[in-house]
Amino acid sequence: MSDSPLLIPTRTLPEGKIFTRSFTGRFRNLRLLGAGFLALLFFGTSWVNWNGHQAILWDLDTRQFHVFGTTFWPQDFMLLSFAMIIGALLLFAVTMLAGRVWCGYTCPQSVWTWAFMWAENITEGDRNQRIKLQQAPWDANKLFKRSSKHVLWIVMSLATGIAFVGYFVPVRELVHNLAQFEWLSNSAIWVGIVAALTYMNAGWVREKVCVHMCPYARFQSVMFDRNTLVIAYDAARGDTRGSRKKIDDHKALGLGDCIDCYMCVQVCPTGIDIRDGLQMDCIGCAACIDACDDVMDKMGYERGLVSYTSEAALAGEPQKILRPRLLGYGAIIAVMLAALFMSLNARELVDLSVVKDRSVIYRHTSDGNILNVYRLKVTNKTQHPARYTLQLHNAQSLSLSRAHQFTLKAGEIYDFPVTVKMPSSLHQAAGMIHFDFELVNDSTPHLPNREAANFMYPAQ
């Protein structure tokens, strides 16, 4: 058998809509806890102020990205790319270790689908009631229940759209504008787009996103090996399947522990039968484990007929947690995290750029000086106003024609000319002096920002 288990296509997807049964269990509680925490972060973080600014705001108009008191600019895009690569590697490592736990517990598509199924359950009833409602003719009762469900879906979708767009537009301003019926602004239109996509994906498309649209299901087998945790049915213990009474001695009847109740299928959000083997449609949510454990408890059998296990464990081999590829992922992630933190610490909080005026390389003055003119642009990349002083470093005989001191607001850009002079009597031959413009933040004078420049002068 190869190191990567074959993910067979689903053969038991029912025709039409999937009607899931409600259930309880430890993995459901764990998923609710994780999803609730992530939902709290998603809906609540944008409303938190940090040092007078929205805690997280990707302000595309000003091209400033505020993250918990730190402002990032387009020049810092490489840091974002670095963080995304680390996130991808972390996902690969988690997948190799524990399978598709991301899909089952924290993927937004899964989380919102479960939330929409909850709204469906409280308005239309559990699985059997929804099936009957689906088959029933349209009447006042069916219209009321269906309308209630869609109203809840629309409210949840709009809340999602507002929360999402609120990370790109100040959320308080966004809500105020929507409350004033300003629905034709760009922000309001984007709220509508995100809400419509949420309504469609979580309410109507659901498992088709995971099965047909998400590329993760297609390449997950590359990251699996024989020791990867997957949700699997223990065929050696469960077969031969068959119904029986609780008081029956199923071993004497030649039956396994599986009573063939199809509860594992009825709770599955993608409609698969886990007893058919590992399938690419399985999102690792463990709903089938909770349902099967509940049945085993009622029958008085041992739990774990469906469980988190691995190919190696099912074959009776010892489980290996630390594998070379997993250690390799860990080493790469550690190195990249260290590099990211070093880059963040070395990131300059003021941007200084210098461009020499090339229209006139140098100019003589009547008092015997040679002048070079430069164009400087200073950007305050912090979230606080700051006062700066411009100086020259390693300037030899050079000096500024006048003092430059200025205050910049948070995120403000200051573009100004600077003239540097040198007495012409100091040099006989033409040449060049290398020096630095030094920008000093008055509150942190020990951390100056420097930018190299050249001073050109002719022969005396």
Secondary structure as the mmCIF struct_conf table of DSSP 4:
data_model
#
loop_
_struct_conf.conf_type_id
_struct_conf.id
_struct_conf.beg_label_comp_id
_struct_conf.beg_label_asym_id
_struct_conf.beg_label_seq_id
_struct_conf.end_label_comp_id
_struct_conf.end_label_asym_id
_struct_conf.end_label_seq_id
BEND BEND1 ASP A 3 SER A 4
STRN STRN1 ILE A 8 ILE A 8
HELX_LH_PP_P HELX_LH_PP_P1 PRO A 9 THR A 10
BEND BEND2 ARG A 11 ARG A 11
HELX_LH_PP_P HELX_LH_PP_P2 LEU A 13 PRO A 14
BEND BEND3 GLU A 15 GLY A 16
HELX_LH_PP_P HELX_LH_PP_P3 THR A 20 SER A 22
HELX_RH_AL_P HELX_RH_AL_P1 ARG A 26 GLY A 44
HELX_RH_3T_P HELX_RH_3T_P1 THR A 45 TRP A 47
STRN STRN2 ASN A 49 TRP A 50
TURN_TY1_P TURN_TY1_P1 ASN A 51 GLY A 52
STRN STRN3 HIS A 53 GLN A 54
BEND BEND4 ALA A 55 ALA A 55
STRN STRN4 ILE A 56 ASP A 59
TURN_TY1_P TURN_TY1_P2 LEU A 60 ARG A 63
STRN STRN5 GLN A 64 VAL A 67
TURN_TY1_P TURN_TY1_P3 PHE A 68 GLY A 69
STRN STRN6 THR A 70 PHE A 72
HELX_RH_3T_P HELX_RH_3T_P2 PRO A 74 ASP A 76
HELX_RH_AL_P HELX_RH_AL_P2 PHE A 77 ALA A 98
BEND BEND5 GLY A 99 ARG A 100
HELX_RH_AL_P HELX_RH_AL_P3 VAL A 101 VAL A 101
HELX_RH_PI_P HELX_RH_PI_P1 TRP A 102 THR A 106
HELX_RH_AL_P HELX_RH_AL_P4 PRO A 108 GLU A 124
BEND BEND6 ASP A 126 ASP A 126
HELX_RH_AL_P HELX_RH_AL_P5 ARG A 127 GLN A 135
BEND BEND7 ALA A 136 ALA A 136
HELX_LH_PP_P HELX_LH_PP_P4 PRO A 137 TRP A 138
HELX_RH_AL_P HELX_RH_AL_P6 ALA A 140 VAL A 165
TURN_TY1_P TURN_TY1_P4 GLY A 166 PRO A 170
HELX_RH_AL_P HELX_RH_AL_P7 VAL A 171 ALA A 179
TURN_TY1_P TURN_TY1_P5 GLN A 180 PHE A 181
BEND BEND8 LEU A 184 SER A 185
HELX_RH_AL_P HELX_RH_AL_P8 ASN A 186 THR A 198
HELX_RH_PI_P HELX_RH_PI_P2 TYR A 199 VAL A 205
TURN_TY1_P TURN_TY1_P6 ARG A 206 ARG A 206
HELX_RH_AL_P HELX_RH_AL_P9 GLU A 207 LYS A 208
HELX_RH_PI_P HELX_RH_PI_P3 VAL A 209 MET A 213
TURN_TY1_P TURN_TY1_P7 PRO A 215 PRO A 215
HELX_RH_AL_P HELX_RH_AL_P10 TYR A 216 MET A 223
TURN_TY1_P TURN_TY1_P8 ARG A 226 ASN A 227
BEND BEND9 THR A 228 THR A 228
STRN STRN7 VAL A 230 TYR A 233
HELX_RH_AL_P HELX_RH_AL_P11 ALA A 235 GLY A 238
HELX_LH_PP_P HELX_LH_PP_P5 ASP A 239 ASP A 239
BEND BEND10 THR A 240 THR A 240
HELX_LH_PP_P HELX_LH_PP_P6 ARG A 241 ARG A 241
TURN_TY1_P TURN_TY1_P9 LYS A 246 ILE A 247
BEND BEND11 ASP A 248 ASP A 248
TURN_TY1_P TURN_TY1_P10 HIS A 250 GLY A 254
BEND BEND12 ASP A 257 ASP A 257
HELX_RH_AL_P HELX_RH_AL_P12 MET A 263 GLN A 266
TURN_TY1_P TURN_TY1_P11 VAL A 267 VAL A 267
TURN_TY1_P TURN_TY1_P12 PRO A 269 THR A 270
HELX_RH_3T_P HELX_RH_3T_P3 ILE A 274 ASP A 276
STRN STRN8 GLN A 279 GLN A 279
TURN_TY1_P TURN_TY1_P13 MET A 280 ASP A 281
HELX_RH_AL_P HELX_RH_AL_P13 ALA A 287 MET A 299
TURN_TY1_P TURN_TY1_P14 GLY A 300 GLY A 300
HELX_LH_PP_P HELX_LH_PP_P7 TYR A 301 GLU A 302
BEND BEND13 ARG A 303 ARG A 303
BEND BEND14 LEU A 305 LEU A 305
STRN STRN9 VAL A 306 THR A 309
HELX_RH_AL_P HELX_RH_AL_P14 GLU A 311 LEU A 314
TURN_TY1_P TURN_TY1_P15 ALA A 315 GLY A 316
HELX_LH_PP_P HELX_LH_PP_P8 GLU A 317 GLN A 319
BEND BEND15 LEU A 322 LEU A 322
HELX_RH_AL_P HELX_RH_AL_P15 PRO A 324 ALA A 346
BEND BEND16 LEU A 349 LEU A 349
STRN STRN10 VAL A 350 LYS A 356
BEND BEND17 SER A 359 ILE A 361
STRN STRN11 ARG A 363 HIS A 364
TURN_TY1_P TURN_TY1_P16 SER A 366 ASP A 367
BEND BEND18 GLY A 368 GLY A 368
STRN STRN12 ASN A 369 ASN A 380
BEND BEND19 THR A 382 HIS A 384
STRN STRN13 ALA A 386 HIS A 393
BEND BEND20 ASN A 394 ASN A 394
TURN_TY1_P TURN_TY1_P17 GLN A 396 SER A 397
STRN STRN14 SER A 399 LEU A 400
BEND BEND21 SER A 401 ARG A 402
STRN STRN15 HIS A 404 LEU A 408
TURN_TY1_P TURN_TY1_P18 ALA A 410 GLY A 411
STRN STRN16 ILE A 413 PRO A 423
HELX_RH_3T_P HELX_RH_3T_P4 SER A 424 LEU A 426
BEND BEND22 GLN A 428 ALA A 429
STRN STRN17 GLY A 431 ASN A 441
TURN_TY1_P TURN_TY1_P19 ASP A 442 SER A 443
STRN STRN18 THR A 444 TYR A 457
#
